[in-house]
């Protein structure tokens, strides 16, 4: 049996960010991941992700600010930028509701000037977010892990967690390799949140999502002609990224079938790829979608599409970090910072809107 300050379960972007931030504060951290490094079973693989300040409710604004500051902090530590600012245009049927930062509604003529490659439905309202951009997701995940190890954290891959328990300020975690005792446990298991928190399993629903990335080198897909975008359709929110960070333009839909994460994610079907190619061609006319790469990943959804971050009710030794619902990657540094604060006793009342206490009312 070994003794640690903190055990982090799950080493996707949020678990890795938590391990990084905790280790930088001098804590003895061990991170445990059930799959090998580089696996594609979860939600953190892939080349790029979107970041934006435009959000539907001001309750998010403080955490969004912390995310941008967090990326600045990581950029400085890495000596390279992880975010390419491209601006973004977000289209909704009816009056647009997005706010935050310098986001504002724009009329069609201005929209055409901002990003002429983007062609939303003619009768949709559009919000422009000049601070939106593309995250080098693969580079950021690698940086968080390398930074955690450099700060003294031990990261273990291919090790399964069998069970955990908490009592009187001590957490006991039994893995396939050993038993670990620690002062705090961080649950950052992504799509495995229902299994890690069985008392609130019904609060989470796991979806299989498909994205399509087309060939790079297309002027129509490059900023400033194209920035980040979304179109809110009846079949789901269509989201798109321009060519950036060495990766071609990308499109996906925030909708998909419910999936058991213990079953390997099924590869994209021809019909799914054809649908995404049609949507990309519709909203970015002239783009070549014939040489695309489609991938599937998992979303962990909550009923209100908000995260679940904080100590488990009645179990202060266990901190849940489920920054999920399809928009979590952009918050990586901020969630890592939040977890480190919660573990070390720094008050974070700004996180009340994503508190795990919501799960009790749902059960």
C-alpha distance (Angstrom), angle and dihedral (degrees) to the residues before:
residue distance angle dihedral
X1 . . .
X2 3.79 . .
X3 3.82 130.0 .
X4 3.80 124.4 -137.7
X5 3.77 139.3 165.7
X6 3.81 95.1 -126.1
X7 3.78 137.5 8.9
X8 3.82 116.9 -158.4
X9 3.80 115.7 -160.3
X10 3.79 112.4 -155.8
X11 3.81 126.1 26.1
X12 3.77 104.1 -147.6
X13 3.79 116.3 122.0
X14 3.80 95.4 -65.3
X15 3.78 97.5 43.6
X16 3.80 90.5 45.3
X17 3.81 91.2 47.1
X18 3.80 90.2 49.6
X19 3.80 92.0 50.0
X20 3.81 89.6 48.7
X21 3.80 95.7 49.3
X22 3.82 93.7 42.8
X23 3.80 93.9 48.5
X24 3.80 90.5 49.0
X25 3.81 87.6 58.7
X26 3.78 90.1 57.4
X27 3.81 100.0 -102.4
X28 3.79 122.5 143.6
X29 3.80 101.5 -115.6
X30 3.78 133.8 -177.6
X31 3.80 120.5 -173.0
X32 3.80 120.3 -159.0
X33 3.81 123.8 -162.2
X34 3.80 122.6 -178.3
X35 3.82 94.1 -148.4
X36 3.78 132.7 53.2
X37 3.78 120.0 -93.1
X38 3.80 110.9 -84.2
X39 3.80 95.5 30.3
X40 3.82 120.9 152.1
X41 3.81 98.9 -150.1
X42 3.79 97.9 101.5
X43 3.80 141.5 39.1
X44 3.81 106.1 -81.8
X45 3.81 103.6 68.7
X46 3.78 123.6 99.4
X47 3.79 136.3 73.1
X48 3.80 105.1 -92.5
X49 3.80 146.3 22.4
X50 3.80 134.9 -176.2
X51 3.78 126.8 -110.2
X52 3.81 123.5 -167.6
X53 3.77 142.4 159.1
X54 3.81 93.7 -146.5
X55 3.80 106.3 103.4
X56 3.81 132.2 161.8
X57 3.82 96.0 -121.8
X58 3.83 132.7 33.9
X59 3.80 90.8 -132.3
X60 3.83 85.6 82.8
X61 3.81 96.4 52.4
X62 3.81 98.7 90.0
X63 3.80 93.3 49.4
X64 3.81 90.3 46.2
X65 3.81 88.8 53.1
X66 3.79 89.4 50.8
X67 3.80 89.8 50.2
X68 3.80 92.6 54.8
X69 3.80 90.8 46.0
X70 3.78 88.8 48.0
X71 3.79 92.6 54.3
X72 3.81 88.7 49.3
X73 3.80 88.3 53.1
X74 3.80 92.1 49.4
X75 3.81 91.8 45.2
X76 3.80 89.8 54.8
X77 3.81 93.3 46.7
X78 3.80 92.7 47.6
X79 3.79 95.4 42.5
X80 3.81 90.2 -130.8
X81 3.82 137.1 75.1
X82 3.79 120.8 -101.1
X83 3.82 93.6 -174.2
X84 3.81 126.8 65.8
X85 3.81 109.4 -162.6
X86 3.80 109.6 -137.9
X87 3.80 104.5 152.0
X88 3.78 121.4 -122.3
X89 3.79 140.9 -124.9
X90 3.81 119.1 -153.9
X91 3.80 119.7 -166.7
X92 3.80 126.3 -158.8
X93 3.77 134.5 175.5
X94 3.79 104.8 -109.1
X95 3.78 126.8 -2.4
X96 3.81 112.2 -4.7
X97 3.80 115.5 -118.6
X98 3.80 103.1 -172.8
X99 3.80 117.2 119.7
X100 3.78 139.5 163.6
X101 3.78 136.2 103.6
X102 3.79 111.4 4.6
X103 3.81 93.4 -27.4
X104 3.80 115.2 142.2
X105 3.81 139.8 159.1
X106 3.82 115.5 -94.5
X107 3.77 131.2 -162.5
X108 3.79 122.7 -123.7
X109 3.80 97.5 -96.6
X110 3.79 92.8 52.1
X111 3.79 90.9 44.2
X112 3.80 89.4 56.2
X113 3.79 89.7 52.8
X114 3.80 94.0 48.2
X115 3.81 97.5 49.9
X116 3.82 112.5 -3.0
X117 3.82 93.7 -177.5
X118 3.82 93.0 64.1
X119 3.81 115.5 88.6
X120 3.82 112.2 -177.6
X121 3.80 121.8 -179.9
X122 3.81 108.5 -67.5
X123 3.80 95.6 -120.8
X124 3.82 96.8 46.8
X125 3.78 124.5 108.2
X126 3.80 114.2 -123.6
X127 3.81 131.2 -152.1
X128 3.80 121.0 -159.6
X129 3.81 119.2 -146.4
X130 3.83 109.1 -173.5
X131 3.82 91.9 -170.6
X132 3.81 96.2 58.2
X133 3.77 118.1 113.9
X134 3.77 150.7 145.2
X135 3.80 125.0 -78.6
X136 3.79 121.6 -146.1
X137 3.80 89.7 -129.2
X138 3.79 97.9 179.8
X139 3.80 91.7 49.3
X140 3.80 92.6 46.6
X141 3.80 93.5 51.1
X142 3.80 91.4 48.9
X143 3.81 90.6 48.2
X144 3.81 93.4 51.1
X145 3.79 91.8 51.1
X146 3.79 95.1 44.5
X147 3.80 90.4 45.3
X148 3.80 91.7 50.4
X149 3.79 91.7 51.7
X150 3.80 92.5 45.5
X151 3.82 88.6 53.6
X152 3.80 90.7 53.2
X153 3.81 105.0 -92.3
X154 3.78 118.9 140.0
X155 3.82 112.8 -136.1
X156 3.80 118.1 -163.8
X157 3.80 123.8 -167.8
X158 3.78 128.4 -168.0
X159 3.81 92.4 29.2
X160 3.79 120.2 126.0
X161 3.79 124.9 -144.9
X162 3.79 109.3 -134.6
X163 3.80 100.5 -177.9
X164 3.78 144.4 -29.0
X165 3.80 136.2 -156.5
X166 3.79 135.8 -176.0
X167 3.78 129.3 -151.1
X168 3.80 135.0 161.1
X169 3.80 96.2 -14.2
X170 3.80 96.3 -44.1
X171 3.79 128.1 102.8
X172 3.78 122.2 -157.4
X173 3.81 117.2 -159.0
X174 3.79 121.2 -172.9
X175 3.79 115.1 -161.2
X176 3.79 133.7 175.5
X177 3.82 87.4 -94.6
X178 3.81 106.6 39.7
X179 3.79 148.9 -34.9
X180 3.80 117.6 -86.1
X181 3.79 127.7 -165.8
X182 3.80 119.0 -159.4
X183 3.80 143.3 160.6
X184 3.78 93.2 -120.2
X185 3.79 138.8 21.4
X186 3.82 123.7 -156.5
X187 3.80 116.7 -157.8
X188 3.80 108.0 -154.4
X189 3.78 98.1 152.3
X190 3.81 98.4 136.3
X191 3.79 109.4 -160.2
X192 3.81 89.5 13.3
X193 3.83 92.0 65.2
X194 3.85 91.3 106.6
X195 3.80 89.9 57.2
X196 3.80 94.6 43.0
X197 3.81 92.8 48.6
X198 3.82 102.0 33.2
X199 3.81 93.1 165.9
X200 3.82 87.6 67.3
X201 3.78 100.3 28.9
X202 3.81 92.9 126.7
X203 3.82 90.1 61.6
X204 3.80 90.0 69.8
X205 3.78 130.4 62.2
X206 3.81 122.2 -174.5
X207 3.80 119.3 -144.1
X208 3.79 131.7 -169.1
X209 3.83 109.6 -130.7
X210 3.82 129.0 -171.1
X211 3.81 127.2 -152.5
X212 3.80 130.8 -174.8
X213 3.81 124.2 -148.2
X214 3.81 116.0 -168.1
X215 3.79 130.6 -153.7
X216 3.80 116.5 -67.5
X217 3.78 125.2 -127.5
X218 3.80 96.0 66.9
X219 3.80 113.7 134.8
X220 3.81 91.8 -155.8
X221 3.81 89.4 62.1
X222 3.78 98.4 46.6
X223 3.80 127.5 95.8
X224 2.95 132.1 -72.2
X225 3.82 89.9 27.0
X226 3.80 88.7 52.5
X227 3.77 130.2 21.7
X228 3.78 132.2 171.3
X229 3.79 113.5 -54.3
X230 3.77 146.4 173.6
X231 3.80 135.1 -166.2
X232 3.80 118.8 -160.4
X233 3.82 105.1 -139.4
X234 3.83 130.4 171.3
X235 3.81 90.2 -108.1
X236 3.80 91.7 55.0
X237 3.78 143.2 -68.4
X238 3.80 109.0 -52.9
X239 3.82 110.5 -150.9
X240 3.77 129.1 -171.0
X241 3.80 139.7 -173.4
X242 3.79 127.1 -159.3
X243 3.77 124.5 -128.0
X244 3.81 107.0 -70.4
X245 3.81 142.9 135.6
X246 3.80 89.7 30.9
X247 3.80 92.2 -59.4
X248 3.81 128.7 112.3
X249 3.79 125.5 -117.8
X250 3.80 114.0 -63.6
X251 3.80 134.3 -154.5
X252 3.79 135.7 -176.5
X253 3.80 143.4 155.2
X254 3.79 123.9 -121.3
X255 3.79 91.7 -131.9
X256 3.77 135.3 81.7
X257 3.79 146.5 134.1
X258 3.79 122.1 -63.4
X259 3.79 108.9 -97.9
X260 3.80 137.9 -163.2
X261 3.83 104.6 -129.6
X262 3.79 91.0 -151.3
X263 3.81 87.1 67.7
X264 3.83 114.1 75.3
X265 3.78 109.8 -105.1
X266 3.81 110.8 -97.1
X267 3.82 113.6 -119.0
X268 3.80 118.8 -109.5
X269 3.80 115.4 -81.5
X270 3.80 125.5 -131.4
X271 3.79 89.8 -109.6
X272 3.82 92.2 53.5
X273 3.79 92.1 48.9
X274 3.81 91.3 47.5
X275 3.81 91.1 51.2
X276 3.81 93.0 51.0
X277 3.80 92.0 45.5
X278 3.81 90.1 51.8
X279 3.80 92.0 49.9
X280 3.80 93.3 48.2
X281 3.79 90.7 48.6
X282 3.81 90.2 49.0
X283 3.80 96.1 51.4
X284 3.83 97.1 34.0
X285 3.82 103.7 37.6
X286 3.78 114.6 -155.4
X287 3.79 97.0 24.4
X288 3.81 116.6 135.7
X289 3.80 110.3 -125.5
X290 3.81 97.6 170.5
X291 3.81 95.0 97.0
X292 3.77 101.2 49.7
X293 3.78 135.8 141.3
X294 3.79 117.9 -144.0
X295 3.79 124.0 -162.3
X296 3.79 135.0 179.5
X297 3.80 126.4 -139.0
X298 3.80 139.1 165.2
X299 3.79 130.5 -99.0
X300 3.79 120.2 -161.9
X301 3.80 105.5 -149.3
X302 3.81 130.7 -163.7
X303 3.83 124.7 -161.5
X304 3.82 93.0 -107.3
X305 3.84 94.8 35.7
X306 3.79 89.9 -121.1
X307 3.78 128.1 126.9
X308 3.78 125.4 -103.3
X309 3.80 108.9 -134.3
X310 3.79 125.0 157.1
X311 3.79 145.2 58.8
X312 3.79 116.1 -41.1
X313 3.82 111.4 -104.8
X314 3.79 108.6 -94.6
X315 3.82 91.8 5.3
X316 3.81 108.8 78.4
X317 3.80 91.2 169.5
X318 3.83 90.6 69.4
X319 3.81 122.0 68.0
X320 3.79 118.6 -166.4
X321 3.82 116.8 -149.2
X322 3.79 107.4 -174.2
X323 3.81 104.3 153.9
X324 3.75 92.5 172.4
X325 3.81 146.1 127.7
X326 3.77 95.8 101.6
X327 3.79 99.6 -65.5
X328 3.78 104.3 70.2
X329 3.82 107.0 101.5
X330 3.80 94.0 73.6
X331 3.81 88.6 61.4
X332 3.82 94.5 55.8
X333 3.83 99.1 118.9
X334 3.81 91.8 38.6
X335 3.81 93.0 51.4
X336 3.79 90.6 47.4
X337 3.81 89.1 52.0
X338 3.82 91.6 45.9
X339 3.80 92.3 52.1
X340 3.80 91.4 48.2
X341 3.80 89.9 51.0
X342 3.80 93.3 48.4
X343 3.80 92.8 47.5
X344 3.81 93.1 49.1
X345 3.80 95.5 45.1
X346 3.81 100.0 -104.7
X347 3.84 108.2 150.1
X348 3.80 114.1 -117.4
X349 3.82 107.7 -178.2
X350 3.81 88.0 159.6
X351 3.81 87.1 74.4
X352 3.81 94.3 60.6
X353 3.81 90.7 102.3
X354 3.82 89.8 63.1
X355 3.81 96.0 38.7
X356 3.83 119.5 144.5
X357 3.82 86.7 -128.6
X358 3.82 86.2 85.9
X359 3.79 89.4 69.2
X360 3.80 93.2 64.9
X361 3.79 92.6 60.3
X362 3.79 90.8 50.8
X363 3.79 97.4 50.1
